[in-house]
Amino acid sequence: MSQRAKSAEDYAGLVDQVIFELEELLAATDFDTEAIDVNTNFLEILLDEVRRLRASMSDGSYLFGRDDLPFMRLVKKSDEMTLPFIRLFYQINETHKQGLEIPDD
């Protein structure tokens, strides 16, 4: 079973979900930095890059590609302890590289 988004709306929704999750994680680190051992600079850079991706989707300049999205260089250095929602990044990247999953009807 593929992890790719099935429509442009689903794809944008995945990106919106990652933005929300990153904002929540950053807010949690601001609240209790001792409980969450995360490099917030890394999260802020990641959030900025995902927001740029979303902006390109909104303004029509986004293009699917064959290479990883730029933020994947950061994601690949992480794990589920650092990014509990890391699978969303891989799902977004897979959709970026392989396109939307359109059923063969």
Summary of the structure (lengths in Angstrom):
residues: 105
radius of gyration: 14.3
end to end distance: 16.5
largest distance: 52.1
contacts: 264
relative contact order: 0.22
helix: 58%
strand: 0%
